[in-house]
Amino acid sequence: MGTPDQESRQASAYRYLPEMTVATALADNPAEHSPNQQLMPLTARVNALDHLEIGGCDVVALVQQFGSPLYVLDEVTLRTACRHYREAFRQYYPGESLVIYASKAWSCLAVCAIAHSEGLGMDVVSAGELITALQAGVNPKQIYLHGNNKSVQELQLAIESGCRIIVDNWYELQTLVNLGGEQPIPILLRLTPGIECHTHEYIRTGHLDSKFGFDPNQLDAVFQFVSQQPTLRCIGLHAHIGSQIFELQPHQDLGVVMAQWFVKAAHYGLPVQELSVGGGLGICYTEADDPPSIQAWVQVVATSVKTAFQAQGLTLPKLLSEPGRSLIGSACVTAYTVGSQKVVPDIRTYISVDGGMSDNPRPITYQSLYRALIANRLSAPHQTPVTIAGKHCESGDVLIKDALLPEKIQSGDILVVLATGAYNYSMASNYNRIPRPAAVVVKEGEANLILQRETWQDLLRQDRLPERLRSV
């Protein structure tokens, strides 16, 4: 059950559609706009068959070839978002900068390879994500390991690989001291800036009551400890204030706070040269969402840091940012096949699809809102409210409540949920022992498999049955 604010937002999420078809909406999706402000991938269009086409590929045909559910990633949209970030920092920040892809949004070889080819570094939060980034060819010196409870094995792997480590707490500091060798370990210290932003409580990370980062009251003790450890080389400071943020003021405030902390770090002789401001820029999930553009976000961040550091008489740091959702969220859609229907008279109509909370856990976890359409009948007016249900044995397995779709939905229709690139595959599960979907990347009419669909055999691969439990 959503909050009153969320339910009000749901009611207004489709406010434009009663007066237009989805085909018309697609025609008004100019590629020059910031990708994070678009509901559709930038290459989305209606083809001659009245089907949704992305990257020159008919989505209905993709389902016929690869099955469903199917993640469809538009390479052009992802690359465009990378370039918007990179070029905006070049325009607005006079110092050195590096855009780092927060791979927790979607970590796989192909996605990491695309981001790397666009000149981005990589933010990882586990050994699995670290190994994926390395296998994708990312320079270890541009990989930053995050996490509030890194294992000794993960820290050791990061040290051996030559990655940067974002240190989150005292436990990690002491562990790194114990692991240190002849070469100092390059670290950044993650600090909690105490800045609030209006987003879901689970994705607010900059306020003081957070599991992440050192408390501001600990700074003197932390800086003094690090300055006395020859095995540690503190090259920078890090802060992150949250995710799916539409406000710009919190990031403007962050520059002032971080400049003050750089002054304090210098007082202890720490060679801090890098400043990471995290990420958090939101995207459009429905027509009701109105996030700032990538360029606007970068301009505020860059200007804030530049102004704050110049006011303190400090050399401009190497400015790092960690976008994830705003890079890949709008670049992907998920295609499902419609199955059963249930009409509850005078209440609602349920349309069930062949996926749900196992391939998109965000609605049941965060009460997240999405936009859907029927890919094989785009010109049909999407004006009839239905509830899109998943196939899992869970009453809360609802992808979209009161979605607006064509009047007569049929079994076999291809239903597409938009903006599913971030935290869908990466949070996917095998709930009810359902295999995770396949994913393809599309570009210029070519579709390449980047994630193979799991099989029933894959589900059993890790199982072990003790001999005493085997049937005689």
N, C-alpha and C positions, 0 to 999 in steps of 0.2 A: 504494500500500500504506500503510495507516494505521499509526500507532504502536501498541504493545500497549495503551496506555491508551485510544486511540480505538477499537480493535477490541473491547475489553471494554465500552466505552460503547455500541457498536453492538449488542452482544449483549443489552444490557439496555434498549435504547431502547423496546421495545414490551412491556414487562413487564406492563402492565395488560390488553392486548388479548385474550389467550387466554380470559379470563373474561367478556368483554363484546363486544357488537357496536359498530361505529362509531356507530350510531344512539344507543346508550346513552351513549357518550362525549359526543356532541353535547348530549344533554340535561343533562349535568353541566358546562356551560360558561357559568356565570352572567356576565352583562354587567357586573356591578358589579366584577368582578375587574380587575386591572391588565392592559391589552391585551397588554403584552409577556410576560405569564405564560400566555397562551393559545395553544394550537396552532391553533385555529380563529379566523377573524374573528368578531367579537362577534355578528353577525346570522346566523351559520350555523345551519341547522336541516335536519331531514329533512321533505320534503313528502309529500303523499299518494301520489305516484308512487314513493316510496322513493328519491328523488333528493336530492342535495345542493342546498340552496338558500342563496344568500348575497345579502344586501341585497334580499330578496324576489324574487330572480331564480333560476330553475332553471338550474343550471350546464350540464346536458345540453342544454337549449334554447339557452343562450348559444353553445355550440360549434356547434350546428346553424345558428345565425344568423351568427356571426362567424368560424367556423372554428377550427382548433387548429394549433399550440399557442396558448393564449390566456391572457393575464394578466387576472385578475379582481380588481379593487381595491374593497374595501368602504369606502365613504366614512365610514360611522358609526364604524368602528374607528379610522380615521386621525384623525378629529375628536376622538374620545374620548381618544386618547392625547395629542393636543395639549393638551386641557383638563386632563388629569391633571397634566401638567408645569406648565402655567401656574398652576393653582390651588394646587399643592403649594408652589411658590415663594412665592406670596402668603401661604400659611399659615405657612411656616417661616422665611422670610427677611424681616427688618424693613426692609431697604433696597430700592432699586430693582433690578429684575431684567428680563432679556429672554431668552426661549427662542428659539434660532436653529436652524432646521431644517438639518441637514447634507445638502444636496441631492445630494451625491455618491451617497447611498443610492439615489435615484431622482429624476433631474431631468427633468421635462417640464412643460409649461405648466399642466396640470390639477392635478398634485400640488403645484406651487409655489403656485398660486392658492388651493387649499384651506388649505395651511399659513398663507399670508398672511392669509386671511380669519379665521383663528383667532388672529390677533395675533402670529404668529411672525415673526422676522427670517429671514435666509437666509445660509447658509454656502456659498460657491462656491469652486471651485478651478481655474477656467479661464474664458476669455472666453465659451465656449459656455454654461456654467452661469450666468455673470453676465448674459448677454443674455437667457437664458430667464427668470431671476428678474425682470429689468426688464420684459420683455414680459408677465409674469404680474401686474404691477402692484405689486411689492414696492417699498417706500420705499428709495431708494438709501442713506440714512443707516442703514438696518437690514440692509444687505448687507455681509458681511465676506469679503474675498478672501483665500483661503489658497493654499498651494503652496510647494514648496521650490525651484522654478526657473521663476518667473513670467517671461514674455517681456516685452520692452519694450512691445510692443503691448498686452498684457494690463494692465500697470501703467498705461499711458496711458489705456486705456479706463476703468479703475477711478477714476483721478483725475478724468477728464472727467465721469464719472457721479456723482461725489460719494460713492463708497463708502468704507468703512473697509478698510485694508490690513493684514493680519497679516504682518509682516515676519519672514522666516525666517532670513536670513543676511546676511553683509557685502556680498555682491554686490548684493543687493536694496537695501540701505541706500544704497550709492553710486549705484546707478541712479536711485533716487528723488531723491536730492540733485541729480543732473544733470537730472531731469525737472521739478523743482520750479519753481513760478512765484511769483506775488505772494501767493497764499493758501497757508498752511501745509497740508501733507498730513496728515490724521489717520491715525495708525498705532498698531498694537499690536505689541509685540515677543513673538515666540514663543520660549519658553525650555524647555530640556530638564530636567525636575525630577529625573531619576535615580530614578524610582519604578518598580519592577517589578510586573507583574501576570501571572497565570497565564492566558495565552491563546496563540493561534497566533503563532509568531515573526514572521510577516509583518504582524501587526496590533498589535504592541507598539510604541508610539511614544514612551513616556515615559522609557525607560531611556537611559542615556548613549550607548550604541552604536546610534544612530538617525540616519537621514538628515535628520530634522526638527529645527529649532530651534537657537538659540545654546547653546553649552556653558556651564554655570554658571561655569566659570573665566574666561569672557570678559565677564562681566556688567559689571565696572567699566569696561572699555574700551568696550563697547557703549553703556552709559549716558552716559559722558563724550562720546563721539562725537555721539550724538543730541542731547545738551543744547547742543551747539555749532552745530547746524544750524537756522537760522531757517526753512528750507523744510519742516521736519518738526515735527509736533506729536504727541508720544507720549502718547496718551490712556489706554493700558492695557497690561496684560501678559496673556499667553496661555500655557496649558500643556494638553497632552492626553496621557493615559497609555496609551491603547490602545482596543481594540474588542472587543465580545462578552465583557464582563467581568461576572463574577458576584460578585466580592468588593467589599465596601464599604470595607475598611480603606485601600486605596490612595488613595481619594478623601478620606478623613479626613486622611491624611498630607499631601495636596496643599495643603490650606488653610494649614498651618503653614509650608510652604516658600514659598508665594506671599506670605504676609504679610511674611516676612523680606525678600523681594525688593522688595516695595513700599516698605519702609523704606529700602532701598538706593537705589531709584529716586528717592525724595523727597530723599535726600541730594544728588543731582545736579540737583535742581530740576525734575525731569520732572513734568508735571501729570497723573500717572496717576490715573484715576478708574474705569476699567473693569477687571474681572478675568474672563477667560474660563477656565473649568475644563474645556473640551472636552465630550465626551460619553462614549460607550463602554458604556452599560448594555446587557447582553445580553438575548436573547429565548429563548423556547422553540422549538426546532426539532423536538425529540422529547419524549416523556414523561419521559426521563431528565434533562432540563434543568430547573434550579430557580433562575432568576434572581430577584434582589430586585425588588420592585414599583417602579414609577416613584416613588410617594410615598416609599418607604423610601430610594431613592437620593437624591432631592432633600433629604430631611430630613438625611441624613448630610452632603451637600455644603454645604447652607446652614448647618447648625450648626457644621461645621468652619471655614468661612470666618468666620462671625460670631465664634466664640470666639477664633480666631487673631488676627483684626484688633483685637478689643477688648483682647486681652492685650498687643498692641503699641501701644495707645493711638491707633489709626488710625481714621479715618472709614470706615464701611462702603462698599466700592466698589459700583458698579453691577455686579451679578453676572450673567454671561452663561454659558449652557450650550449645547451643540451636539449634541443627540440626532439620530440619523438612523435607524439600524436599529430602535431601540425605539419609534419613531413609526410606521414604515410596514412593518416586517418581517412582523408577524402580520396585517396588514390585507389581504394579497394572497395568492392561490393561483394556481397555473398548471395549466390543464387541457390534457391531451393525449389523443390517440386511440391506443388500443392497435392494433398491427399484427401483426408476426410473433412467433413463439415458437420457442424452441429448448430441448429437454430434453437435458441431459448426464446420462445415467444415473448415479445414486448420487453426483452432484456438485451440480448445480444446474439450475434452470429459468430461462431468460432470457425476459423479456417486453420487447419493443421498442416504443417510442413514437415519435411523429412529431416529436420535438424532442430536446433533450439539452444537450450542453456549449455550444452556441451561444446558447441562451437561459438556461442556468444553468451558468456555468463554476465555481461554487464547489466542487462535489464534487471535480472533478479538480484544482483549484487549491489548496484548503485541506483536502481530505479531509472536507468538511463533511457532516454527517448531516441527513437529512430524514425526514419522515413522509408516507406516501401512502395513498390510499384509492380505491375504485372508486365514482365519483359516481352511477352509475346503478343500483347495487345496495347501498345503504348498510346494509341490515339483514343482509346476508350476513356471517357471521363472518369477520373478517380474521385468519386464523390460519395460512395456508399461506405458507412462505417462498419468495420468488422474487427474482430480481435484475432491477431495472428498468434496461434499457439504452437509450441514445440511438441515433440513426440515423446518427451521424457515423462516418467512416472512421478510428476511433481506438479501440484496445482499452480505453483508460482512460475512454471515454465511458460511464460508469455513473452514473446518478442516485442510486440507492439499492441497496446490496448487502444481500441477505437481508431485503427488505421483507416484511411480513406482509399478504397480500391474500386475497380469497376463493379457494376451492379451484379453481374452474374459470374462468379468465380467457379471454375471447373477444375475437377481433378486432372492433374497433368499440366496445369498452368505453371509457368515459371515465375516465381515470386522473388524479387530482388530487394534486399535490404541495403541501403546506401551507407557509406562512410563506416565501413567495418574493418579498416586496415589496422587500427590501433587497439591493442589489448583484446582482440578476438581470438586469433590463432594462438597468440602467446599465453592466453589464459584458458585455452580449450582443455577439455578433460575427456575422460572415457566413462563419464557417468552412465549408468545402465549398460556398461560394457559396449558402448557404441564407438566404432572406430572414428578417429578424427578425419576431417575432410581433406581433399586434395586442394592444391592451389596452383594457379597458372599465372604467368606474367604475360601481358599482351602488348604488342607494339607493331604498328604498320601491318595489320592483318595476320600476324604470326602469333601463335600461342605456344608457350613453352611451359612444361610442367616444372614447378620449382619445389613442390612438396607432394610426394606420392600419397595417395589415399591409403590409410591404414586398413589392414585386413583383420578378419577374425583370428587368423593365426598370429598376427602381431600382438593381439590382446593376450594371448596365451604364452607368448615367448618367455616372459619372466616368471611364469607360474611354476611352482614345484609341488608335486604331490608325494608326500611321504609314503614309503612302501606299506606301512601299516594301515593306510587309508585306502589303498587300492582294492578294488573289488576282486574277490577270489574267482 
